Structures are given as C-alpha cells and as structure tokens.
C-alpha cells in the first residue's frame, strides 16, 4: 500500500469511521503503524471523531426527553447529525487532497513534456551538426573530384631503375608539389620478367602507404604507378616490387629506396 492509493481513497478517515473492509483495514494497519504521516492523520481523524461524539452526547443530554441511559449512537438523529458534521469537517481536507493530487499529476506531466522537448531539441541540434559535417565532406570530395578531372601538367615523375651490383640503386628524391596533386613512379623491373607485378610503397619503419596489383608492363617495358601527394609526408621510403608468377608465391623483383622532401 502506497501513499497515492491511501490519498486517493482517504484511507485514514475511512479507517477511523469504520468504512473500510476487513481486508483494507488490515492492510492499512500494517502500513500506518510504521508511517508517521499516516499515523498523524489517523490521530487527527480520531480527535475529530471524539470531538463530534462529545458534541452529539451533549446535545442529547440537553434535548427534552432524551434517553438517559442510551449512548449518542442509539439516536438516529444524533448519529445522522454526527455523520453530517464529520463529512463537513472532512470535506475541505478531501478537496484539498484532490487538488494536491491534481497539481502533482500536472507537475509530473509538465516535467515529462519538458524533458521530451529538451531531448528533441538535443537530437535536432545533433542532426543539424551531422548534416553540416556531411555537407562539408561532400563539398571537399567534390573539390577533389573536380581537381582530378583537370588536366595534369608537369606531373612529378621519379624514375626507379635497378642498378647492377646494388641493392636497388641510388636513393631517389621526390619533391612534393606545392598544391596537392598526383605524383608518378616510373619503375623498371630490370631483368625480371613476370606476367604481372605488385608494387608496395613502405615507410622506413615498414608500414605500407599504398599497394597496387596486378600491374603489367607498358610498351616501354616499365610500370607507371601514380599516388596522390596527400598520401605522402617528408621522410624515407622504399618501393618493394614483386613478381606475380602464374602459380606460386610472389617473387621479389626489386627494392628501390626513396626520399620525399617538401
């Protein structure tokens, strides 16, 4: 039994006036004996009932021809008057209780609506930020695509050619363009001859920057590999070339050291 049920059904007042069922009375007694608030309400209702009873008994004594030995409850008129007085006395409290419950319900509903509005506002703001970020990404992608469609002039090209007796030849240097764009590696596999090749550009620590395969030789017996300059940063690199035979594992076909500077 909780206070919302107790307040809605006026359990303390009905308990004092004996208008609860035995089951309701038993449940309420288990509750109010450990509840200071409900205990105080029961005591107030009992005091009010005792006061009304005394008033009724005094009226019965003063009334002409009133029975001397009978209690006030034996007179229907006095009992009815006492019940009416009790109802009148309890009516303001009952009305106040109903109003408090209504205001409490309104407050809970208003708080819930406020929370819903705040959550909706937060979700809308997050959606707006997501849409703005997505629009910025699309604009950047559109600019990159437009730049890729423009004719490329003076494309930086680095020639990577193996030198006999060396581990890949001298260190070649790539100067990054001032504006982002494509750079190309002209790779000659030398004496190697495979149906296809795989080229992997790695940092000095061995991390792969990009990998392209299968690559086939052009009419000049070389491989032309392009990469966007934004994928590179100043530092040391190496390009590992592997031959891809028809069957079996890839075969090392060349290692070319590279230095990238701004």
N, C-alpha and C positions, 0 to 999 in steps of 0.2 A: 504494500500500500504506500503510495507516494503522496506528496502534498497537492499535486494537481488534482488527483482523484478526491482527496479529502476536501479541498476547497470547492470543487465543483459540486459535490453532493452535500456540503455543510455537515460533515460527519460529527464534529464536536457538539453542535447544537442538537442534532437529531439523537445523538447518544444520550445526552442529558435528559431529553424529553421522552426517551424510550421509544423512538420511532425507527430504530434500526432492527433489522432481522437478527436473530441469534448469531448467524454466521458473520454478518457485518460487524456486530458488536464485538465478537471475539477477535476479529482481525484488527479492528480499531484499537482495542485494548492492548494488543501486542505492540502496536505502534506507539500510541501516545504515552505509554508508561516510560518510554525511553526518549521521548521527544519533548523538550521543554516548551516549544511553541504551542504544540497541540495540547499539552498538559495545562498551559496557561489559559487556552481557550475553553477547555473543559471546566476549569475552576471558575472562570468568568461566567460561563453559562449556568453553572450550579449556583453561584451567588445571585444571579438574576432570578433564577427559579425560586430560590429561598425567599428573596425579597417579595416576589409576586405572591408566593404562598402566604407569607405573613400578612400582606395586604388583603388577600382574599379571606383569611381567617378573621382579621379584624373587622372586615365588612360583614362577615357572617355573624359575629358577636353583636355588632350594632344593629343588625337588621331585626325588625319586630318579628317575634315568633320563630326565630332561628333555632334549630335543634341544638341543645346544649352539649349533648354527648357526641354528636357526629362531627367528622372532620370536613374540611372545606371540599375535599374531593367528592363527598357524597351529595353535594348540591349541584345539580346540573347547571344551574345558572352561574354559580361561582366558578365551576370548572370551565365553563364556556368563557366567562369573563377573564379568567386567568390565562386561558389559551390565547385569547384575543390580545391581552396585554403582552404576553410573551412574543406573539407574532409581530406586534407593533414594535416591540423593543428590538427584535432581531432583524426586522426588515431593513433598517438603514445599513446594518453591518452586511447583510446579504447583498444589498445593492452595491455597496462599496466593494465587496469582494468580486462581484461580477465585473465591475468597471476596471478593477485592478487586473483581472484576468484578461479582459479585452485589450487593455493597454499593453499588457505583457505580450499578448499574441501579436498585436500590431508592431511592437518594437522588434520582436523576433523576425517577423516577416520583412520589416523595413531593413533590418541588418542583413538578412539574406539577399534582398534585392540589391542593396548597396554593394555587397560582396560580389554578386553576379555582374553588376555594372563595372566594378573595378577590374574583375577578371577579364571581362570582354574588352575593356579599354587596353589592358596589358597585351592581350592577344592581338588586337588590331595594330597596336604600335609595333609588336614584333613582326607581324605580317608586313607592315609598311617597310620596316628595315630590311626584311628578307627580299622584298620586291626591289627595293633600291639597290641592294647589293647585286641581285641577279641582273638588273638593268645595266649596272656598271660593268659586270663581267661580259655581257653581250656587246656592249659598246667597245670594250677592249678587244674582244675577239673579232668584231667587225673591222676595227682598225688594222689588226694583224692580217686579216684576210685581204683587205684592200692593199696593204703593203706588199703582200706576197704576189698579188696579181700584177703589180707594176714591173716593168722590165728591169732586170738586174744588170747594172753596168759596173765595170771594174770590180768584179766579184773576186775577193781574195782567194787565191789558189796556192796550196802548198804541195810541192812535188815530193813524194816519198818514194825513193828509189833505193833498192838494196845495193850495197857495195860489197864486192867480193872480199872475203877475209875479215869482214867486220860484222858486229852483231846488230846489223840493221842500218848501218850507215851513220852519217853525222846527224847531230841534233838539228832538226829544222825549226824555224821560228815562224809563228803565226802572229801577226799584229791584228788585234781585234778592231773592226771598223768603229768609227765614232758613233754612227747610227746603227741600231740593231738590224741585222740582215743575215744573209746566208754566206757561209764560207765553204770552200771545197777542198777535198784532199784528192790529189792525183796519185794513185797507188799503183806501182808496177811490181808484180809478184816475182819478177826475175825468171829464173829457170823453172819455177814451179808451173805445173800445168794440170789443172783440175777442172771438172765440169762446172763447178761453182765455188764460191768463196764466202767466208764470213769475216766481217771486219768489226772489231770491238775497240772502242776508244776508252782507255782507263786512266785514272789519275795515278800520281806517283805512289799512292797507298794501295792501288789495285782496284779501287771502286770503278764500276762500269758507268761511263757517262752516256754512251749510246751503243747500240749494236745493230748491224744491218746484215741481212742474209735472206735468200741466197743472192749473191752478186755474180754477174757474168762479165767476162772481159769484153771491152768495146773493140771497135775495128782497129784500134792502135795498140791492142794488147795490154790495156790498163783498166783500172777500176776508178770511177769517179764517184766519190762519196761526199754528200753535202750534209751540213749540220748548221743549225741556227746559232748565231753568235751568242744569244742569250743563254745557251746551254753551257757555255764555257766561261771560265774565270781565269785570271792570270795564274800561271803555275806550270808545273811539269806534267807531261802526259806521255803516253805511249799508245800506238795503234798496233794491236795484235791482229795479224792476218792469218786465217786458217783456210786450208783447202778442204772442200767437201767432196770426197770421192763418191762414186755411185753407191758403194756399200762400205760399212765400217765407220770408225770414229773419225772426227775431224783431224787433219794433219797440220802442224804448224808450218806456215808458209812465209813468215816474215814478222819482224818486230821493229817498229820504227819509233825512235824517241822524238818527242815534240815539246817545244816550249811556247807557251802562249803569253803574250805581253799586251798591255793596254795600248 
